[in-house]
Structure formats: structure tokens, C-alpha cells
Amino acid sequence: AKSGRPGCVLAVLYLFFLFSDFTVPKELVWQTAIIIVSVLVLSCKLQLGVKGFAVLLALGYGLQDLAHFTYNEPTFQGATWGKDSTPLNEAVGLFFQHVFYLTPLVCAVQTEAVQNFTYVIPLVLFTFGCYAIDSHSSGLPHTFVKVRALFGKFEEYEEKEDMATVRGWAMDQKPPKQKTSHWWVSDLGKDAKAAFHRLEVCKGVKDTFAQKFDPDLYNVDVVGGMNELYISGPNRAGTSDQVFFSEHIDGPYITFPFASIYRCIVGLDMNTEISTIFPNLMAKKTAQVGDVLAFDFNREPHLIAANRDTPNKDFRVVLKLHYCVYPKSLSFFGHLLHWLTTRYNELFRALFLFTLTPSDGFSKFVGEYAVNGGTVLYNGIDKYLGTVNILYEITAFVVSMALDSWVALFALTHFVHYCRYISTYYVRKNANYAIFKRDVLFFKSCALMQFAFLIVKPLFLKWKAGELGAGDVNWVGFGMVAVGYYISIAATAALGIDGTYFGIELGVVKADYQFVKSFPYNVLPHPMILSQVFALMGMHTFAEVGGAYPWLVPVHCLFYFTHMTQEIYDYHDGTPWFKKEKAVE
């Protein structure tokens, strides 16, 4: 169902009766509750439909019976309520006992590691939800990521009339030219307020959000407590107003699952001076009459830029509209984010106004260091590392600790960047290039740091104990790693960092596919990949890598060769470059 309410009702009733049954150990009850709630949330998000439900049900029964057949183990059903000799009324009772106690019994017979993992499931689901935030997101960092900012237009006659009404009211208030002015919707006059409310739910808004969020699956709710009419004044250095002229993220809830708050900037005049820059998109947008710039309040970095060559001849007036977008079946998350972001906006607005015109040393300190400095630090962490990426690595580590298995950590974290390479190279269209480059560098660096930890730790311990000798060092392995990464770095220098990470394929770098003729491209085909494979083979010679985890490096190499084949044949959702050249000839 598109609504999660029926499932919630059943889950609550089941857990109520299970908690009321004192014959079941409370540890098993809590484990069951975690599993039931997690399955409910996941099913509400995935929306597999009737066909998906039927397939999963068939697989569940089929694999269960296959396990019984493989191990020649009788089924509980066949031994109790499923027996032909069992009276109907007794069979019904036994059936409901089977259903009611099945999950706690399954939890009871699991190993300690699996039981420990059960308590980590909420963290895993939370991390999944932080990635699964729109109709184009898979919930995993492995897959292609599209841009999340949206651009639309208010074009209907009624929309234009309402925009003129709101702007006219603003001008009637005779705002001062030397500073910004703000009015909440509740402060507007009767006609302006009615026009504002119509614009909040107009066709232009719906069309804008439909680009990214399936209207059948997502609700788009107006966040009225944050909507305002805004008139900008000149930039004033030395106050916290400066924060808007530096790259920043408006809200603090980057790590919030499933839901988003979007801010929509709607231009009401022929603004030529003030633009909004979206660094991740490498785009600069100047909102004029009817233009809609919609971006995630808690996730999209942006900044304001003033073009002094084309100054505005009049006030810049914009609507700041806000919307909470969330899956219809997971309304709880949407309503919670709605409330949290509204409260945050009220608190930050009060702090902002406190520091806007600093009257003493304390307010100046808060404005310059707490507000501006904190904004820069917060934005910098997400810009260069990715806050949700850090969460993913932490989650993978916690999972591996619960399972007492380094294999789990390696499997979850070592191959993310390869999957992202392959999927991004294939899809290409509307790629969020800055996020792609950030993510693959982050996950690749994390994998290499884990290799370094495995290799260096035993050497460090021997050195610390005064037992390290020349024979303890794998000079061949270190040599292969050094040579491999020397060539890889040289290839990066030849291509440039953007050229290295598909800048040509994604249209960021304007060059042809064979523009590099310098070392190492003049002596080695595909030096970027082959050099890193060579370095990985060097790592494999270390006992702590190849001896302890003999599968690890071969899987790395398999991913590299898969992607190299993709590059050789330019396999993507489009025409290969070599076929385009032949067509031109």
C-alpha cells in the first residue's frame, strides 16, 4: 500500500501482544521488534507492489523448503498443524502460534554474532535512508547520483498576477535600501497573503518537484512556518550577512533519512545583479520574474554572488518558499523533519538577526566566528568528505564489529568507488559531477587506508618492540606499490583531476578522447588502471593482505578490468566516441 498505516497498525498490535507475553525473553522481544519495524520501514520505502510481494513470498517459502529438503529436516508445519490427522480447530490454533512465535524463535537460534547484528539494523536502515532521499536514489553510495537542485518557472497567467500582487505590497511598505527586509506570510496584507498562499501550491511548484519526485509516491507539503517575502540590500562585510556570500548549507540535517526540505527562490523582478551559485552543479542562476530555483535546504551547498557590472536598478524581491518532500508511506519522517527544520530556522533566524548589526564585541565574535566560521567548517566537511559517506563508513565498521568480521568491513567499503565509476560512466546524463568526484575519492582513499593499516601495523609493532630487521620488510611489495602509484600520479597530472574522473565523458572538460600524448600515455596503454592494478598486486604480496585475505586484491583487479573494458568500448547509454568519429568522417 502507498500508505504505511495498515502495516503500522498490524506491527503495533503484534508487538503489543508480544511484549505482553511474559514467556518470551525480553531480549528476543526487542530483537523481534527491531526486525519487524525495520522490515516495515524498508517495505514502505521500496514500494515493491503486489508483484514484488508475490515474488518475495514465493522465494521465502521456496528457499525455506529447499533448506529443509537439503538437510533432510522435517518442517514445523508438517509436524504440527499441517498434519492430516490434526483436527481443524487445533490446527488453526497451532497455525497462529507458529506465526506469532516464529520470529522470536528464529532470533533465539541465531549465533551471537547475528544477534549482535540485529541491534545494528536500525543504524543500517538509517544510513540507507540518508541515501534514499528521492525517486532517483538507490539508497546506496555505489550507484549513479543525479543533481538534486531543480529549476522551474511560474508561467501561468494567475501565477504572474499573484507575483505582481505580492511585489506591489512589498514596495508599498517602502523598505530601506541600506539593509535587507523580511516578512513572514502572516505579516502580509490580506490580498498579498492570499496571493502568496496560491503561489505556494500553484502548478509551477508541482511541475518543478515532479522532475525529481514521483507524485504518486511522494508528498510535497508546504512548510508555512519558514515561508517569507525577502528584499535584499547590499552586502555588508563584517556581519553574519556575509555568510550568504560564502559557500554554505542552510540547514543542519544532512543525515536525516528518507525526507528532504526544499527551499525555492522565486524571482519577482528583473534582477540582474544577484545570482545563486551551486558549486556542485557548477551552475550560476540569476532568478528573474517567475524563475524557480529549488534546492535541498539541508544538503545543497550554494552561495550568493553580486555582479557589480550589471547592478539592479530597483530592489531585488524574492519569495522564499519551503516544502517538505517525503514518501507517502513514510509520513512520520516527513512530519518530523518538517518540525525540526522549522524550529531550527526560528532559532538560527534569531541568532542571525542578533549578529546582523553587531553592537559590541560579543555579538561581533558570534557573527564572525560562531556563525560564519561554523558555517565554513560544516560546509567544508561535506564538500570534501561527504557527511553521509562518513556515516556509511562508520556503519560498515559497526557492522563488522557486530559480526566480528573484517571481511564484512572490506566487502562493504572496498568496492564502492568501482561501482560508482561504472554506473556514472554508463548513465552520464544529469550527473552531479562534484559529488561523484568527492565520493569516489573518499571511498577509494578509505580502501587504501585500510590496506595501509594491514601492511604497516605489524611492522610498526615490531619496530616499537625493537625487533624490526631489514629482512622483515617486503621490499618487492613496497617497490611495486611505489612504482604503480608513481605512474598513476603521473597519469593524473597528464589528464588533470577532472579529466581523470570522467570530465570529458560528462562534458566538464572540453577535449577529445586522445588529447594526452605525454608520459605515461606515450608508453603504456590505460596507464591509470594498469598502474593501480600493479600496485594492488604489490599489496597482495604482503602476508597480511594476500595471505590473510587472498580474495581481496583479485576482486579489486576484477572491478578495474571490468571498468577498463567499459572504457575501451566506451560502453554507456549513448553512442561510443569512436562510432561518432566514423559518422563525422
C-alpha positions as CSV (number, residue, x, y, z in Angstrom):
1,A,0.0,0.0,0.0
2,K,1.2,3.6,-0.7
3,S,0.2,4.4,2.9
4,G,2.2,2.7,5.6
5,R,-0.7,2.9,8.1
6,P,-2.1,-0.7,7.7
7,G,1.4,-2.2,8.2
8,C,2.0,0.1,11.2
9,V,-1.3,-0.9,12.8
10,L,-0.5,-4.6,12.4
11,A,3.0,-4.1,13.7
12,V,1.9,-2.2,16.7
13,L,-0.8,-4.8,17.6
14,Y,1.7,-7.7,17.1
15,L,4.4,-6.1,19.2
16,F,1.9,-5.1,21.9
17,F,0.8,-8.7,22.4
18,L,4.4,-9.9,22.1
19,F,5.5,-7.6,24.9
20,S,2.5,-8.7,26.9
21,D,3.6,-12.3,26.7
22,F,6.0,-12.8,29.6
23,T,7.0,-16.3,28.5
24,V,9.2,-14.8,25.7
25,P,12.5,-13.4,27.0
26,K,12.6,-9.6,26.6
27,E,15.9,-9.8,24.7
28,L,14.1,-11.8,22.0
29,V,11.2,-9.4,22.1
30,W,13.4,-6.4,21.4
31,Q,15.2,-8.2,18.6
32,T,11.9,-9.1,17.1
33,A,10.7,-5.5,17.4
34,I,13.8,-4.3,15.6
35,I,13.3,-6.7,12.8
36,I,9.5,-6.0,12.4
37,V,9.9,-2.2,12.4
38,S,12.9,-2.4,10.1
39,V,11.1,-4.6,7.6
40,L,8.0,-2.3,7.8
41,V,10.1,0.8,7.1
42,L,12.0,-0.9,4.3
43,S,8.9,-2.2,2.6
44,C,7.2,1.2,2.8
45,K,10.2,2.8,1.1
46,L,10.8,0.2,-1.6
47,Q,7.1,0.0,-2.7
48,L,7.6,-3.3,-4.5
49,G,3.8,-3.6,-5.2
50,V,1.8,-6.8,-5.5
51,K,4.2,-8.5,-7.9
52,G,7.1,-7.8,-5.7
53,F,5.2,-9.1,-2.7
54,A,4.3,-12.3,-4.5
55,V,7.9,-12.9,-5.7
56,L,9.3,-12.4,-2.2
57,L,6.6,-14.6,-0.6
58,A,7.3,-17.4,-3.2
59,L,11.1,-17.0,-2.6
60,G,10.7,-17.1,1.1
61,Y,8.6,-20.3,1.1
62,G,10.7,-21.9,-1.7
63,L,14.1,-21.3,-0.1
64,Q,12.8,-22.4,3.3
65,D,11.5,-25.7,1.8
66,L,14.8,-26.1,-0.1
67,A,16.7,-25.8,3.1
68,H,14.6,-28.4,4.8
69,F,14.9,-30.7,1.8
70,T,18.7,-30.2,1.6
71,Y,19.3,-31.1,5.2
72,N,16.5,-33.7,5.4
73,E,14.9,-31.8,8.2
74,P,11.2,-32.1,8.9
75,T,9.2,-28.8,8.9
76,F,7.3,-27.5,12.0
77,Q,4.3,-27.2,9.8
78,G,4.4,-30.8,8.7
79,A,4.9,-32.0,12.3
80,T,2.0,-30.0,13.8
81,W,-0.9,-28.1,12.3
82,G,-0.1,-29.3,8.7
83,K,-0.6,-33.0,9.6
84,D,-3.7,-34.6,8.1
85,S,-4.6,-36.1,11.4
86,T,-4.7,-32.7,13.2
87,P,-8.3,-31.5,13.9
88,L,-9.2,-28.2,12.2
89,N,-9.8,-26.2,15.4
90,E,-6.5,-27.4,16.8
91,A,-4.7,-26.8,13.5
92,V,-5.9,-23.2,13.5
93,G,-4.6,-22.6,17.0
94,L,-1.2,-24.2,16.2
95,F,-1.0,-22.1,13.0
96,F,-1.4,-18.8,14.9
97,Q,1.1,-20.0,17.5
98,H,3.5,-20.7,14.6
99,V,3.0,-17.3,13.1
100,F,3.2,-15.5,16.4
101,Y,6.4,-17.1,17.8
102,L,8.2,-17.7,14.5
103,T,10.4,-14.5,14.5
104,P,11.4,-14.7,18.2
105,L,12.3,-18.4,17.7
106,V,14.4,-17.6,14.7
107,C,16.2,-14.9,16.8
108,A,16.7,-17.4,19.6
109,V,18.6,-20.0,17.5
110,Q,20.9,-17.4,15.8
111,T,24.6,-17.2,16.6
112,E,25.8,-14.5,19.0
113,A,27.3,-12.5,16.0
114,V,23.9,-12.5,14.2
115,Q,22.1,-11.5,17.4
116,N,24.6,-8.6,17.8
117,F,23.9,-7.6,14.2
118,T,20.2,-7.4,14.9
119,Y,20.9,-4.4,17.2
120,V,22.8,-2.7,14.4
121,I,20.0,-3.0,11.9
122,P,18.4,0.4,12.9
123,L,21.8,2.1,12.1
124,V,22.0,0.3,8.7
125,L,18.4,1.4,7.9
126,F,19.1,4.9,9.0
127,T,22.2,5.1,6.7
128,F,20.2,3.6,3.8
129,G,17.6,6.3,4.4
130,C,20.1,9.1,4.3
131,Y,21.0,8.0,0.7
132,A,17.4,7.1,-0.4
133,I,16.0,10.6,-0.5
134,D,14.3,10.9,-3.8
135,S,12.9,8.9,-6.7
136,H,16.3,8.7,-8.4
137,S,18.3,7.5,-5.3
138,S,19.0,3.8,-4.7
139,G,19.9,4.1,-1.0
140,L,23.5,3.0,-1.6
141,P,26.6,5.1,-2.4
142,H,27.5,2.6,-5.1
143,T,25.2,3.9,-7.8
144,F,24.9,6.9,-10.1
145,V,23.8,10.2,-8.4
146,K,21.9,12.9,-10.3
147,V,21.8,16.6,-9.5
148,R,19.2,17.4,-6.8
149,A,18.7,21.1,-7.4
150,L,15.6,21.8,-9.5
151,F,14.8,24.7,-11.8
152,G,11.3,25.7,-12.9
153,K,9.1,28.6,-14.0
154,F,5.9,30.3,-12.9
155,E,4.3,30.8,-16.3
156,E,0.5,30.7,-15.8
157,Y,-1.4,34.0,-16.0
158,E,-2.7,33.6,-12.5
159,E,0.8,32.9,-11.2
160,K,2.0,36.1,-12.8
161,E,-0.8,38.1,-11.4
162,D,-0.2,36.8,-7.9
163,M,3.5,37.6,-8.1
164,A,2.7,41.1,-9.1
165,T,0.4,41.5,-6.2
166,V,2.9,40.3,-3.6
167,R,5.7,42.5,-5.1
168,G,3.4,45.5,-5.2
169,W,2.6,45.1,-1.5
170,A,6.3,44.9,-0.7
171,M,7.0,48.1,-2.4
172,D,4.2,49.8,-0.6
173,Q,6.0,49.1,2.6
174,K,8.8,51.4,1.5
175,P,11.7,49.1,2.5
176,P,15.1,50.7,3.3
177,K,17.7,50.5,0.7
178,Q,20.6,50.0,3.1
179,K,19.6,46.6,4.5
180,T,17.5,43.5,3.9
181,S,13.9,43.3,4.8
182,H,11.9,40.2,5.7
183,W,8.2,39.5,6.1
184,W,6.6,36.2,7.2
185,V,3.5,35.3,5.4
186,S,1.4,36.1,8.4
187,D,2.7,39.7,8.2
188,L,1.4,40.4,4.7
189,G,-1.7,42.3,3.8
190,K,-4.9,40.4,3.1
191,D,-4.6,40.4,-0.8
192,A,-0.8,39.8,-0.7
193,K,-1.2,36.9,1.8
194,A,-3.9,35.3,-0.3
195,A,-1.7,35.6,-3.4
196,F,1.3,34.2,-1.6
197,H,-0.8,31.1,-0.4
198,R,-1.9,30.5,-4.0
199,L,1.6,30.6,-5.2
200,E,2.7,28.1,-2.6
201,V,0.6,25.4,-4.2
202,C,0.5,26.5,-7.9
203,K,1.1,24.5,-11.0
204,G,4.7,25.8,-11.3
205,V,5.6,24.3,-7.9
206,K,4.1,20.9,-8.7
207,D,5.8,20.7,-12.1
208,T,9.2,21.6,-10.5
209,F,9.1,18.9,-7.9
210,A,7.7,16.3,-10.4
211,Q,11.2,16.4,-12.1
212,K,12.7,14.6,-9.1
213,F,9.9,13.1,-7.0
214,D,7.2,10.8,-8.4
215,P,3.9,12.5,-7.5
216,D,2.3,9.1,-6.9
217,L,4.8,8.1,-4.3
218,Y,5.9,11.5,-2.7
219,N,4.0,14.2,-0.8
220,V,5.1,17.8,-1.2
221,D,3.9,19.7,1.9
222,V,4.2,23.5,2.3
223,V,6.4,24.4,5.3
224,G,4.4,27.6,6.1
225,G,6.5,28.4,9.2
226,M,9.5,29.2,7.1
227,N,8.0,30.9,4.1
228,E,8.8,34.6,3.7
229,L,9.0,37.6,1.4
230,Y,12.6,38.8,1.2
231,I,14.1,42.0,-0.2
232,S,17.9,42.1,-0.4
233,G,20.1,45.0,0.4
234,P,23.8,45.5,-0.4
235,N,26.4,43.1,1.1
236,R,27.9,44.3,4.3
237,A,31.3,42.7,5.3
238,G,31.9,42.0,9.0
239,T,28.4,40.8,9.9
240,S,26.9,37.3,9.6
241,D,25.1,38.5,6.5
242,Q,28.5,37.7,4.9
243,V,27.7,34.0,5.3
244,F,25.4,34.1,2.3
245,F,28.2,35.4,0.1
246,S,30.4,32.4,1.0
247,E,29.6,28.7,0.2
248,H,27.2,27.3,2.8
249,I,24.4,24.8,3.5
250,D,21.3,26.3,5.1
251,G,20.2,23.5,7.4
252,P,21.9,21.0,9.8
253,Y,20.0,17.8,8.9
254,I,22.2,16.3,6.2
255,T,21.9,12.9,7.9
256,F,18.1,12.6,8.0
257,P,16.5,9.6,6.4
258,F,14.1,9.5,3.5
259,A,12.8,13.1,3.6
260,S,14.0,16.5,2.4
261,I,13.2,20.1,3.0
262,Y,13.5,22.2,-0.2
263,R,13.9,25.9,-0.4
264,C,12.5,27.6,-3.5
265,I,13.8,31.0,-4.5
266,V,11.2,32.6,-6.8
267,G,12.2,35.9,-8.5
268,L,9.7,38.7,-8.7
269,D,11.6,41.3,-10.7
270,M,14.2,41.7,-13.5
271,N,17.1,41.0,-11.2
272,T,20.5,41.3,-13.0
273,E,22.9,41.7,-10.1
274,I,22.3,38.9,-7.5
275,S,22.9,35.3,-8.6
276,T,22.8,32.0,-6.7
277,I,25.8,29.7,-7.4
278,F,25.5,26.0,-7.0
279,P,29.1,24.7,-6.8
280,N,28.2,21.0,-7.1
281,L,26.4,21.8,-10.3
282,M,29.0,24.3,-11.5
283,A,26.0,26.5,-12.3
284,K,25.1,30.1,-11.7
285,K,21.4,31.1,-11.7
286,T,20.0,34.6,-11.7
287,A,16.4,34.4,-10.6
288,Q,14.2,36.9,-12.5
289,V,10.4,37.1,-12.8
290,G,8.9,33.7,-12.3
291,D,12.2,31.8,-12.2
292,V,12.2,29.0,-9.5
293,L,15.5,27.8,-8.0
294,A,14.7,24.8,-5.7
295,F,17.4,23.2,-3.7
296,D,17.7,20.9,-0.6
297,F,17.8,23.2,2.4
298,N,19.8,20.7,4.4
299,R,22.1,19.2,1.7
300,E,22.8,21.6,-1.2
301,P,25.8,23.9,-0.9
302,H,25.3,27.3,-2.5
303,L,26.3,30.9,-2.2
304,I,25.2,34.3,-3.4
305,A,27.2,36.4,-5.8
306,A,26.8,40.0,-6.8
307,N,27.6,41.1,-10.4
308,R,28.6,44.8,-10.0
309,D,28.8,45.2,-13.7
310,T,25.0,44.8,-14.0
311,P,23.7,46.4,-10.8
312,N,20.0,46.3,-10.1
313,K,18.1,49.5,-10.7
314,D,15.5,48.5,-8.2
315,F,15.0,46.3,-5.2
316,R,15.6,42.6,-5.6
317,V,12.4,40.9,-4.3
318,V,12.1,37.1,-4.0
319,L,9.7,34.6,-2.4
320,K,11.4,32.0,-0.2
321,L,9.1,29.0,-0.3
322,H,9.8,25.8,1.6
323,Y,8.5,22.3,1.1
324,C,8.9,19.0,2.9
325,V,9.1,16.2,0.4
326,Y,8.8,12.6,1.7
327,P,7.4,9.2,0.7
328,K,3.7,9.0,1.3
329,S,4.2,5.7,3.1
330,L,6.7,7.2,5.5
331,S,4.9,10.3,6.6
332,F,6.4,10.1,10.1
333,F,9.8,11.0,8.8
334,G,8.4,13.9,6.8
335,H,6.5,15.4,9.6
336,L,9.4,15.1,12.0
337,L,11.8,16.8,9.6
338,H,9.2,19.5,8.9
339,W,9.0,20.3,12.7
340,L,12.8,20.1,13.3
341,T,13.7,22.3,10.4
342,T,11.1,24.9,11.3
343,R,12.4,25.1,14.9
344,Y,16.0,25.3,13.6
345,N,15.1,28.1,11.2
346,E,13.5,30.1,14.0
347,L,16.5,29.7,16.3
348,F,19.0,30.5,13.5
349,R,17.0,33.5,12.4
350,A,17.1,34.9,15.9
351,L,20.9,34.3,16.0
352,F,21.3,35.8,12.6
353,L,19.4,39.0,13.5
354,F,21.4,39.3,16.7
355,T,24.7,39.4,14.7
356,L,23.4,41.3,11.7
357,T,24.3,44.7,13.2
358,P,26.9,43.9,15.9
359,S,26.8,46.4,18.7
360,D,29.5,45.0,20.9
361,G,32.5,42.7,20.9
362,F,30.4,39.6,21.9
363,S,27.9,39.9,19.0
364,K,30.7,40.6,16.6
365,F,32.6,37.5,17.8
366,V,29.4,35.3,17.5
367,G,28.8,36.6,14.0
368,E,32.3,36.3,12.6
369,Y,33.4,33.1,14.3
370,A,30.4,31.1,15.5
371,V,28.1,31.7,12.6
372,N,30.5,32.4,9.7
373,G,33.3,30.1,11.0
374,G,30.9,27.3,11.9
375,T,29.2,27.5,8.5
376,V,32.5,27.2,6.7
377,L,33.6,24.2,8.8
378,Y,30.3,22.4,8.4
379,N,30.2,23.0,4.6
380,G,33.9,22.0,4.3
381,I,33.4,18.6,5.9
382,D,30.5,17.8,3.5
383,K,32.2,19.4,0.5
384,Y,35.4,17.4,0.7
385,L,34.4,14.2,2.5
386,G,30.6,13.9,2.5
387,T,28.8,13.7,5.8
388,V,26.7,10.7,4.8
389,N,29.8,9.0,3.4
390,I,31.4,9.2,6.8
391,L,28.2,7.8,8.3
392,Y,28.4,4.9,5.8
393,E,31.9,4.1,6.8
394,I,31.0,4.2,10.5
395,T,28.0,2.0,9.8
396,A,30.2,-0.5,7.9
397,F,32.7,-0.6,10.8
398,V,30.0,-1.1,13.4
399,V,28.5,-4.0,11.3
400,S,31.9,-5.6,11.1
401,M,32.4,-5.3,14.9
402,A,29.0,-6.8,15.5
403,L,29.7,-9.7,13.2
404,D,33.3,-9.9,14.4
405,S,34.5,-10.0,10.8
406,W,36.9,-7.7,8.9
407,V,35.6,-9.4,5.8
408,A,32.3,-7.6,6.3
409,L,34.1,-4.2,6.5
410,F,36.2,-4.9,3.4
411,A,33.1,-6.1,1.4
412,L,31.1,-3.1,2.4
413,T,33.7,-0.4,1.8
414,H,36.4,-1.5,-0.7
415,F,34.4,-1.6,-3.9
416,V,32.1,1.4,-3.6
417,H,34.1,3.6,-5.9
418,Y,34.3,1.0,-8.6
419,C,30.6,0.6,-8.7
420,R,30.3,4.4,-8.8
421,Y,32.8,4.6,-11.7
422,I,30.9,2.0,-13.8
423,S,27.4,3.4,-13.1
424,T,28.4,7.0,-13.7
425,Y,30.4,6.2,-16.8
426,Y,27.3,4.4,-18.2
427,V,24.5,6.8,-17.3
428,R,26.3,10.2,-17.5
429,K,23.2,12.3,-18.1
430,N,22.5,14.9,-15.4
431,A,25.3,13.6,-13.3
432,N,26.2,15.5,-10.1
433,Y,29.9,15.8,-11.1
434,A,31.3,17.4,-7.9
435,I,29.5,14.8,-5.7
436,F,30.7,12.0,-7.9
437,K,34.3,13.2,-7.7
438,R,34.1,13.7,-4.0
439,D,32.6,10.3,-3.3
440,V,34.9,8.2,-5.4
441,L,38.0,9.9,-3.9
442,F,36.7,9.4,-0.4
443,F,35.8,5.7,-0.7
444,K,39.0,5.0,-2.7
445,S,41.1,6.7,0.0
446,C,39.3,4.8,2.7
447,A,40.0,1.5,1.0
448,L,43.7,2.4,0.5
449,M,44.0,3.4,4.2
450,Q,42.7,0.0,5.2
451,F,45.3,-1.6,3.0
452,A,48.0,0.6,4.6
453,F,46.8,-0.3,8.1
454,L,47.0,-4.0,7.3
455,I,50.5,-3.7,5.9
456,V,52.1,-1.1,8.3
457,K,50.6,-2.3,11.6
458,P,52.8,-5.4,12.1
459,L,55.9,-3.5,11.0
460,F,55.1,-0.8,13.5
461,L,54.6,-3.2,16.3
462,K,57.9,-4.9,15.6
463,W,59.7,-1.5,15.3
464,K,58.1,-0.5,18.6
465,A,59.4,-3.7,20.3
466,G,62.8,-3.1,18.8
467,E,62.6,-6.3,16.7
468,L,62.3,-4.9,13.2
469,G,65.0,-6.0,10.8
470,A,65.7,-5.5,7.2
471,G,64.5,-9.0,6.4
472,D,61.1,-8.2,7.9
473,V,60.4,-5.6,5.2
474,N,58.8,-6.8,1.9
475,W,60.9,-4.6,-0.3
476,V,59.5,-6.0,-3.5
477,G,55.9,-5.3,-2.4
478,F,56.7,-1.8,-1.4
479,G,58.6,-1.3,-4.6
480,M,55.6,-2.4,-6.7
481,V,53.3,-0.1,-4.8
482,A,55.6,2.8,-5.2
483,V,56.1,2.3,-9.0
484,G,52.4,1.7,-9.5
485,Y,51.3,4.8,-7.8
486,Y,54.1,6.9,-9.3
487,I,52.7,6.1,-12.8
488,S,49.1,6.6,-11.5
489,I,50.0,10.1,-10.2
490,A,51.8,10.9,-13.4
491,A,48.7,9.9,-15.4
492,T,46.6,12.1,-13.2
493,A,48.9,15.0,-13.8
494,A,48.8,14.5,-17.5
495,L,45.0,14.3,-17.6
496,G,44.2,16.8,-14.9
497,I,42.0,15.8,-11.9
498,D,38.8,16.5,-13.8
499,G,40.0,14.6,-16.9
500,T,40.9,11.7,-14.6
501,Y,37.4,11.5,-13.2
502,F,35.4,11.4,-16.5
503,G,35.4,15.1,-17.1
504,I,35.5,14.5,-20.8
505,E,32.7,11.9,-20.8
506,L,30.5,14.0,-18.5
507,G,31.1,17.2,-20.5
508,V,33.1,19.1,-17.8
509,V,36.4,19.0,-19.7
510,K,36.2,20.2,-23.3
511,A,38.7,18.0,-25.1
512,D,38.7,14.9,-27.3
513,Y,39.4,11.4,-26.1
514,Q,43.0,11.3,-27.3
515,F,44.3,14.7,-26.3
516,V,47.0,13.4,-24.0
517,K,50.3,12.3,-25.6
518,S,52.7,12.8,-22.7
519,F,54.1,10.2,-20.2
520,P,52.8,7.7,-19.2
521,Y,50.3,7.7,-22.1
522,N,53.0,7.6,-24.7
523,V,54.5,4.4,-23.3
524,L,51.6,2.5,-21.7
525,P,48.0,1.9,-22.7
526,H,45.5,2.7,-20.0
527,P,48.2,3.6,-17.5
528,M,45.8,4.9,-14.9
529,I,44.2,1.5,-14.4
530,L,47.1,-0.8,-15.2
531,S,49.4,1.1,-12.8
532,Q,46.9,0.8,-9.9
533,V,46.5,-2.9,-10.7
534,F,50.2,-3.3,-10.5
535,A,50.3,-1.5,-7.1
536,L,47.5,-3.7,-5.8
537,M,49.4,-6.8,-6.9
538,G,52.3,-5.5,-4.8
539,M,50.0,-5.2,-1.8
540,H,48.9,-8.8,-2.5
541,T,52.5,-10.0,-1.8
542,F,52.2,-9.0,1.8
543,A,51.1,-11.8,4.1
544,E,48.7,-9.5,5.9
545,V,46.8,-8.9,2.7
546,G,47.3,-11.8,0.2
547,G,47.8,-14.4,2.9
548,A,45.0,-13.3,5.2
549,Y,42.5,-12.2,2.6
550,P,43.5,-13.9,-0.7
551,W,40.3,-12.8,-2.4
552,L,40.6,-9.1,-1.7
553,V,43.1,-7.9,-4.3
554,P,41.7,-10.2,-7.1
555,V,38.3,-8.7,-6.6
556,H,39.8,-5.2,-6.8
557,C,41.5,-6.2,-10.1
558,L,38.3,-7.7,-11.5
559,F,36.5,-4.4,-10.9
560,Y,39.3,-2.5,-12.5
561,F,39.4,-4.7,-15.6
562,T,35.6,-4.6,-15.9
563,H,35.8,-0.8,-16.0
564,M,38.8,-0.8,-18.3
565,T,36.8,-2.9,-20.8
566,Q,33.9,-0.4,-20.4
567,E,36.3,2.4,-21.3
568,I,37.9,0.6,-24.2
569,Y,34.5,0.0,-25.9
570,D,33.0,3.3,-24.5
571,Y,30.0,1.3,-23.2
572,H,27.4,3.8,-22.0
573,D,23.9,4.9,-22.5
574,G,24.7,6.6,-25.8
575,T,26.8,6.3,-28.9
576,P,30.5,5.3,-28.4
577,W,33.0,8.1,-29.2
578,F,34.8,6.1,-31.9
579,K,31.4,5.5,-33.7
580,K,30.7,9.2,-33.6
581,E,34.1,9.9,-35.2
582,K,33.4,7.5,-38.0
583,A,29.9,9.1,-38.5
584,V,31.6,12.5,-38.9
585,E,34.1,11.2,-41.4
